[in-house]
Amino acid sequence: MQSFEIDKTDLLRIKTALEGPDTELKAVLQEYHASEIAILFEKLPQEAREKIINILPADIASEVIAEMDEEHRPGELLINLHPEKRSEIVEELDYDDATDIISQLEEHEQQEILEDIDQEDATSIRALLNYDENTAGGLMNPELIKVNIRMDKKTALDEVIRQSEEMEEFYTIYVVDDANTLQGVVSIKNIIKAHANAKVKSLLIANPVYVKADLDQEEVAKLISQYNLTAIPVVDDDMKLLGRITVDDIIDVMEQESTEDMLKISGVSEDEELSGNWKDAVKSRLPWLVINLATAYLAASIIRHFDSTVAQIPTIAAYMTIIAGMGGNAATQALAVTVRRISLSDLTDNQAYNTVLKEFLVGMLNGAANGLVVLCIALFYDANPLLGLVLFLAMTGNLIIAGLTGSTIPLILKRVGIDPAVASSIIITTFTDCAGFLLPLFLATKFLLHH
């Protein structure tokens, strides 16, 4: 099945149906999956979204709202609905999805929604709202299947059937003691295959992989990926079972973290939404651009220091911009690879050393290859072997510097507790720009003017 993409035909069909009778709109909507309707919402005004949600059955409407991106504000859509419809939708949502959406609202709006829904649901959502949204507690769903370690096969199966009546799907059965302390996990397959008088205690897998409620969501994603899990239990400090995190939630986390890292490396705050307004964009980006301006002046001061060299060898001005630009590109490549490695795992000293060594060798070889190209160009256009040698050395040197800074700066920042994706780009640009100007100008002064 191919991924759904909005085209003019889909939009036209929906907009035409919105202007007609409700029966026609219902018929058109039935042809789309809930996730596809959520994508279509990106191109529809709030009025149209509300009309569609009101027409959809509560179970489908809840799926649509759960699939909406946070930047399109599903919480606002929810709060604007009629209280009865809103309550039906919230009660259909998984607790973790309901919490994510409700948390986007003002406190009085949260209370308005929670007061209108089933008391048990409201209690569960309030408990989840107390956790930071970027932790395991903020991700988890308290709905799960659990059985007591003292149960036999028949009792456990009956309990699984009873608990699963209101659950859409489950991957793992958790085993607890009388105090709700996690003892292990057991698969439904093992319970079914076991002989009639088997005890749960003999079937469980002890010491399962678990996470504490305050663990960062990125670390949770690493564990699920490392152990190839479909779900992971969440416990408190006393090993009491609190909930579970499923792989579908982790896919969303990985997408979110990747987007954040990409924006940070580009000097854009994670607080700036992809569809945010121009004021948010200016507020987010201006501080980094001002810092970049200061570093650009530092690079410019190098050119001013060698203004007599530029005056006597004007050709060098064209070449040094190429060398600085190539250094910036090479540094960005090294930075992206290093930040990615850091995000996947905490590098040991040996791994960090190997990462830097690798980028040094890559920079040297790429620098020499590109330096040879520039040397040939200088020989062909300028007929100056010494100028070619200067450019070769400068290009090689700057790409070595690019590889070293692109790998060492994020590692150093990580060690001192600074997010390497945020600050690395500006620091590295400073190094490659300054070296990109300094190396050709210094070498040209020494080899060409004093020769």
C-alpha positions as CSV (number, residue, x, y, z in Angstrom):
1,M,0.0,0.0,0.0
2,Q,1.4,3.4,-1.0
3,S,1.5,6.3,1.4
4,F,-1.3,8.8,1.0
5,E,-0.5,12.2,-0.5
6,I,-2.9,15.1,-0.8
7,D,-3.8,16.0,-4.4
8,K,-6.2,18.6,-5.9
9,T,-8.7,15.9,-6.6
10,D,-9.0,14.8,-3.0
11,L,-9.3,18.4,-1.8
12,L,-11.9,19.3,-4.4
13,R,-14.0,16.2,-3.5
14,I,-13.9,17.1,0.2
15,K,-14.6,20.8,-0.3
16,T,-17.5,20.0,-2.7
17,A,-19.0,17.5,-0.2
18,L,-18.7,20.0,2.6
19,E,-21.0,22.3,0.7
20,G,-23.6,19.6,0.1
21,P,-25.8,17.5,2.4
22,D,-24.3,15.6,5.3
23,T,-25.2,12.3,3.7
24,E,-23.0,13.1,0.7
25,L,-20.1,14.2,3.0
26,K,-20.4,10.9,5.0
27,A,-20.3,8.9,1.9
28,V,-17.1,10.6,0.7
29,L,-15.4,10.3,4.1
30,Q,-16.0,6.6,4.2
31,E,-13.5,6.2,1.3
32,Y,-10.7,7.6,3.4
33,H,-8.8,6.1,6.3
34,A,-8.7,8.1,9.6
35,S,-5.0,8.9,9.0
36,E,-5.8,10.2,5.5
37,I,-8.5,12.4,6.8
38,A,-6.0,13.8,9.3
39,I,-3.6,14.6,6.4
40,L,-6.5,16.3,4.5
41,F,-7.1,18.4,7.6
42,E,-3.8,20.2,7.0
43,K,-5.4,21.9,4.0
44,L,-8.8,22.6,5.5
45,P,-9.9,25.6,7.6
46,Q,-11.0,25.0,11.3
47,E,-14.7,25.3,10.4
48,A,-14.5,22.4,7.9
49,R,-12.5,20.3,10.4
50,E,-15.2,20.7,13.0
51,K,-18.0,19.8,10.6
52,I,-16.2,16.6,9.5
53,I,-15.4,15.6,13.1
54,N,-19.0,16.1,14.1
55,I,-20.2,14.0,11.2
56,L,-17.8,11.1,11.9
57,P,-18.6,8.3,14.4
58,A,-16.8,8.9,17.7
59,D,-14.4,6.0,17.2
60,I,-13.3,7.2,13.7
61,A,-13.2,10.9,14.9
62,S,-10.9,9.9,17.8
63,E,-8.5,8.2,15.4
64,V,-8.5,11.3,13.2
65,I,-7.7,13.6,16.1
66,A,-5.0,11.2,17.4
67,E,-3.3,11.1,14.0
68,M,-3.2,14.9,13.6
69,D,0.2,16.5,14.0
70,E,0.6,18.6,17.1
71,E,1.4,21.7,15.1
72,H,-2.2,21.6,13.6
73,R,-3.5,21.8,17.1
74,P,-5.9,18.9,17.7
75,G,-6.5,20.2,21.2
76,E,-8.2,23.4,19.8
77,L,-10.4,21.3,17.5
78,L,-11.4,19.1,20.5
79,I,-12.3,22.0,22.8
80,N,-14.5,23.7,20.2
81,L,-16.7,20.6,19.9
82,H,-20.1,20.2,21.6
83,P,-19.4,18.7,25.1
84,E,-21.3,15.5,24.5
85,K,-19.4,14.8,21.2
86,R,-16.2,15.8,22.8
87,S,-16.6,13.4,25.7
88,E,-17.5,10.5,23.3
89,I,-14.3,11.2,21.4
90,V,-12.0,11.5,24.5
91,E,-13.4,8.2,25.9
92,E,-12.6,6.5,22.6
93,L,-9.0,7.7,22.7
94,D,-6.1,5.7,24.2
95,Y,-5.1,7.3,27.5
96,D,-1.7,8.3,26.2
97,D,-3.2,10.0,23.1
98,A,-5.9,11.7,25.1
99,T,-3.2,13.1,27.5
100,D,-1.0,14.4,24.6
101,I,-3.9,16.3,23.1
102,I,-5.4,17.6,26.3
103,S,-2.0,18.8,27.5
104,Q,-1.9,21.3,24.7
105,L,-4.8,23.2,26.2
106,E,-5.1,25.8,28.9
107,E,-5.6,24.5,32.4
108,H,-9.3,25.6,32.6
109,E,-10.0,23.9,29.3
110,Q,-8.3,20.7,30.5
111,Q,-10.6,20.7,33.5
112,E,-13.7,21.4,31.4
113,I,-13.0,18.3,29.3
114,L,-12.0,16.1,32.3
115,E,-15.1,17.0,34.3
116,D,-17.4,15.8,31.4
117,I,-15.9,12.4,30.9
118,D,-16.1,9.1,32.8
119,Q,-14.5,9.5,36.3
120,E,-12.1,6.5,35.8
121,D,-10.9,7.9,32.5
122,A,-10.4,11.3,34.0
123,T,-8.4,9.9,36.9
124,S,-6.1,8.0,34.5
125,I,-5.6,11.1,32.3
126,R,-4.9,13.4,35.2
127,A,-2.2,11.0,36.5
128,L,-0.5,11.0,33.1
129,L,-0.7,14.8,32.9
130,N,1.7,14.9,35.9
131,Y,4.5,13.4,33.9
132,D,6.8,15.4,31.6
133,E,5.6,14.8,28.0
134,N,9.1,13.9,26.9
135,T,9.5,11.1,29.4
136,A,8.4,7.4,29.5
137,G,5.6,8.5,31.9
138,G,4.4,11.0,29.4
139,L,4.4,8.4,26.6
140,M,2.9,5.4,28.5
141,N,-0.6,4.0,28.3
142,P,-1.8,2.7,31.7
143,E,-4.1,0.2,29.8
144,L,-2.4,-3.2,29.7
145,I,-3.0,-6.9,30.4
146,K,-1.6,-8.2,33.6
147,V,-2.0,-11.4,35.6
148,N,-0.9,-12.5,39.1
149,I,2.1,-14.7,39.4
150,R,0.1,-17.2,41.6
151,M,-2.6,-17.9,38.9
152,D,-2.9,-21.1,37.0
153,K,-3.4,-21.3,33.3
154,K,-7.3,-21.3,33.3
155,T,-7.6,-18.3,35.7
156,A,-4.9,-16.4,33.8
157,L,-6.7,-16.9,30.4
158,D,-10.0,-15.9,31.9
159,E,-8.3,-12.7,33.2
160,V,-6.7,-12.0,29.9
161,I,-10.1,-12.3,28.1
162,R,-11.8,-10.0,30.7
163,Q,-9.1,-7.3,30.5
164,S,-8.8,-7.4,26.8
165,E,-12.5,-6.7,26.1
166,E,-12.0,-2.9,25.9
167,M,-8.5,-3.0,24.4
168,E,-7.9,-2.9,20.6
169,E,-4.6,-4.7,20.7
170,F,-2.0,-6.0,23.1
171,Y,1.5,-7.5,22.6
172,T,2.6,-8.7,26.0
173,I,1.0,-10.0,29.2
174,Y,2.7,-8.6,32.3
175,V,3.1,-10.7,35.4
176,V,2.8,-9.0,38.8
177,D,2.6,-10.1,42.5
178,D,0.0,-9.1,45.0
179,A,1.6,-5.6,45.4
180,N,1.5,-5.0,41.7
181,T,5.3,-5.3,41.5
182,L,6.5,-6.4,38.0
183,Q,7.8,-10.0,38.1
184,G,8.1,-10.7,34.4
185,V,6.3,-11.2,31.1
186,V,4.5,-14.1,29.5
187,S,3.3,-14.5,25.9
188,I,-0.3,-15.5,25.1
189,K,1.2,-18.3,23.0
190,N,2.9,-19.9,26.0
191,I,-0.2,-19.7,28.1
192,I,-2.3,-21.4,25.4
193,K,0.2,-24.1,24.8
194,A,0.8,-24.9,28.5
195,H,-0.8,-27.9,30.1
196,A,-4.0,-27.4,32.0
197,N,-2.7,-27.2,35.5
198,A,0.4,-25.1,34.6
199,K,1.2,-22.1,36.8
200,V,1.9,-18.6,35.5
201,K,5.1,-18.6,37.6
202,S,6.5,-21.5,35.5
203,L,5.7,-19.7,32.2
204,L,7.0,-16.2,32.8
205,I,10.2,-14.7,31.4
206,A,11.8,-13.0,34.5
207,N,13.9,-9.9,34.5
208,P,12.2,-8.2,31.4
209,V,13.5,-5.0,29.9
210,Y,11.7,-2.1,31.6
211,V,12.0,1.7,31.9
212,K,11.4,4.1,34.8
213,A,8.7,6.7,34.4
214,D,11.1,9.6,34.4
215,L,13.4,8.2,31.7
216,D,13.8,10.5,28.6
217,Q,11.8,9.4,25.6
218,E,14.9,9.2,23.4
219,E,16.4,6.6,25.7
220,V,13.2,4.6,25.6
221,A,13.3,4.6,21.8
222,K,16.9,3.3,22.0
223,L,15.9,0.4,24.3
224,I,12.9,-0.7,22.1
225,S,15.2,-0.6,19.1
226,Q,18.1,-2.4,20.7
227,Y,15.9,-5.3,22.0
228,N,13.5,-5.4,19.1
229,L,10.5,-5.0,21.4
230,T,6.9,-4.3,20.4
231,A,6.1,-2.8,23.9
232,I,8.0,-2.0,27.0
233,P,6.7,-1.8,30.6
234,V,7.0,1.4,32.7
235,V,7.6,1.1,36.4
236,D,8.1,3.4,39.4
237,D,11.1,3.4,41.7
238,D,9.6,0.5,43.7
239,M,9.1,-1.6,40.5
240,K,5.3,-1.1,40.6
241,L,3.8,-1.5,37.2
242,L,2.5,1.8,35.8
243,G,1.8,1.2,32.1
244,R,3.3,0.3,28.8
245,I,4.8,2.1,25.8
246,T,4.1,0.5,22.4
247,V,6.3,0.7,19.3
248,D,3.8,2.9,17.4
249,D,4.4,5.7,20.0
250,I,8.2,5.2,19.6
251,I,8.0,5.7,15.8
252,D,6.4,9.1,16.5
253,V,9.2,9.9,19.0
254,M,12.0,9.0,16.6
255,E,10.4,11.2,13.9
256,Q,10.1,14.0,16.4
257,E,13.7,13.6,17.7
258,S,15.1,13.5,14.1
259,T,13.2,16.7,13.2
260,E,14.5,18.4,16.3
261,D,18.1,17.5,15.6
262,M,17.8,18.6,12.0
263,L,16.3,22.0,13.1
264,K,18.9,22.4,15.8
265,I,21.8,21.8,13.4
266,S,20.3,24.4,11.1
267,G,20.2,26.9,14.0
268,V,16.4,26.8,14.3
269,S,14.9,26.3,17.7
270,E,12.8,23.2,18.3
271,D,10.1,25.6,19.7
272,E,9.5,26.9,16.2
273,E,6.7,24.9,14.6
274,L,7.1,23.9,10.9
275,S,3.9,25.8,10.1
276,G,4.4,28.6,12.6
277,N,4.0,32.3,11.8
278,W,6.7,34.7,10.8
279,K,7.0,36.2,14.3
280,D,7.9,32.8,15.8
281,A,10.4,32.2,13.0
282,V,12.2,35.5,13.6
283,K,12.3,35.1,17.3
284,S,13.7,31.6,17.0
285,R,16.3,32.2,14.3
286,L,17.5,35.8,14.9
287,P,19.7,35.1,18.0
288,W,21.7,32.4,16.0
289,L,22.0,34.7,13.0
290,V,23.4,37.5,15.2
291,I,26.0,35.0,16.7
292,N,26.8,33.9,13.1
293,L,27.3,37.6,12.1
294,A,29.8,38.0,14.9
295,T,31.8,35.0,13.7
296,A,31.6,36.3,10.1
297,Y,33.2,39.5,11.3
298,L,36.0,37.4,12.8
299,A,36.6,35.7,9.4
300,A,36.4,39.1,7.7
301,S,39.1,40.5,10.0
302,I,41.5,37.8,8.7
303,I,41.0,39.2,5.1
304,R,41.6,42.7,6.3
305,H,44.8,41.6,8.0
306,F,46.0,40.3,4.6
307,D,44.6,43.1,2.4
308,S,48.1,43.7,0.9
309,T,48.2,40.1,-0.2
310,V,44.7,40.3,-1.8
311,A,45.8,43.6,-3.5
312,Q,48.9,41.9,-5.0
313,I,47.2,38.6,-5.8
314,P,43.6,39.4,-6.6
315,T,43.0,35.8,-7.9
316,I,43.4,34.5,-4.4
317,A,40.1,36.2,-3.3
318,A,38.1,34.0,-5.6
319,Y,39.8,30.8,-4.6
320,M,39.6,31.3,-0.8
321,T,35.8,31.6,-0.9
322,I,35.8,28.2,-2.6
323,I,38.1,26.7,0.0
324,A,36.0,28.2,2.9
325,G,32.7,26.9,1.3
326,M,34.1,23.4,0.8
327,G,35.3,23.3,4.4
328,G,31.8,24.3,5.6
329,N,30.2,21.5,3.6
330,A,32.7,18.9,4.8
331,A,32.3,20.0,8.4
332,T,28.5,19.7,8.1
333,Q,28.9,16.1,6.8
334,A,31.2,15.2,9.7
335,L,28.9,16.9,12.2
336,A,25.7,15.2,10.9
337,V,27.4,11.7,11.2
338,T,28.8,12.4,14.7
339,V,25.6,13.9,16.1
340,R,23.7,10.8,14.7
341,R,26.2,8.5,16.4
342,I,25.8,10.3,19.7
343,S,22.0,10.2,19.5
344,L,22.1,6.4,18.9
345,S,24.4,5.6,21.8
346,D,26.7,7.2,24.4
347,L,30.2,6.7,22.7
348,T,32.9,5.2,24.8
349,D,36.4,6.9,24.8
350,N,37.6,4.4,22.3
351,Q,34.6,4.9,20.0
352,A,35.0,8.7,20.2
353,Y,38.7,8.4,19.3
354,N,37.9,6.2,16.3
355,T,35.2,8.6,15.2
356,V,37.6,11.5,15.2
357,L,40.4,9.5,13.6
358,K,38.0,8.4,10.8
359,E,36.9,12.0,10.1
360,F,40.5,13.1,10.1
361,L,41.4,10.5,7.4
362,V,38.3,11.3,5.4
363,G,39.1,15.0,5.6
364,M,42.7,14.5,4.5
365,L,41.8,12.2,1.6
366,N,38.8,14.4,0.4
367,G,41.0,17.5,0.9
368,A,43.8,16.1,-1.2
369,A,41.4,15.0,-4.0
370,N,39.7,18.4,-4.1
371,G,43.1,20.1,-3.7
372,L,44.4,18.4,-6.8
373,V,41.4,19.6,-8.8
374,V,42.0,23.2,-7.7
375,L,45.7,22.8,-8.4
376,C,44.9,21.7,-12.0
377,I,42.5,24.7,-12.4
378,A,45.2,27.1,-11.2
379,L,47.7,25.6,-13.6
380,F,45.3,25.8,-16.5
381,Y,43.8,29.3,-15.9
382,D,46.6,31.1,-14.1
383,A,49.7,29.1,-15.3
384,N,51.1,29.4,-11.8
385,P,52.4,26.2,-10.2
386,L,53.2,27.9,-6.9
387,L,49.6,29.2,-6.7
388,G,48.4,25.7,-7.4
389,L,50.5,24.3,-4.6
390,V,49.2,27.0,-2.2
391,L,45.6,26.1,-3.1
392,F,46.3,22.4,-2.8
393,L,47.7,22.8,0.7
394,A,45.0,25.2,1.8
395,M,42.2,22.9,0.5
396,T,43.7,19.8,2.2
397,G,44.3,21.7,5.4
398,N,40.8,23.2,5.6
399,L,39.1,19.8,5.0
400,I,41.2,18.2,7.7
401,I,40.2,21.0,10.0
402,A,36.5,20.5,8.9
403,G,36.7,16.8,9.7
404,L,38.3,17.3,13.1
405,T,36.0,20.1,14.2
406,G,32.9,18.4,12.8
407,S,33.7,15.3,15.0
408,T,35.4,16.7,18.1
409,I,33.2,19.8,18.8
410,P,29.9,17.8,19.3
411,L,31.8,15.2,21.4
412,I,33.3,17.9,23.6
413,L,29.9,19.6,24.0
414,K,28.2,16.3,24.9
415,R,30.9,15.8,27.6
416,V,30.2,19.2,29.2
417,G,26.5,18.7,29.1
418,I,25.5,20.9,26.2
419,D,23.3,19.6,23.4
420,P,25.7,19.1,20.5
421,A,23.0,19.6,17.9
422,V,22.3,23.2,19.1
423,A,25.8,24.8,19.4
424,S,28.0,22.8,17.1
425,S,27.0,24.4,13.8
426,I,28.0,27.9,14.8
427,I,31.3,26.9,16.3
428,I,32.3,24.7,13.4
429,T,31.4,27.4,10.8
430,T,33.7,29.8,12.6
431,F,36.6,27.3,12.4
432,T,36.1,26.4,8.7
433,D,35.5,30.1,7.6
434,C,38.5,31.4,9.5
435,A,40.8,28.5,8.3
436,G,39.3,28.8,4.8
437,F,40.6,32.4,4.6
438,L,43.7,32.2,6.7
439,L,45.3,29.2,5.1
440,P,45.3,30.4,1.4
441,L,46.2,34.0,2.4
442,F,49.0,33.0,4.8
443,L,50.4,30.4,2.4
444,A,50.2,32.9,-0.5
445,T,52.0,35.5,1.5
446,K,54.8,33.1,2.4
447,F,55.2,31.3,-0.9
448,L,54.2,33.8,-3.5
449,L,55.1,37.3,-2.1
450,H,58.3,36.3,-0.2
451,H,59.5,33.8,-2.9
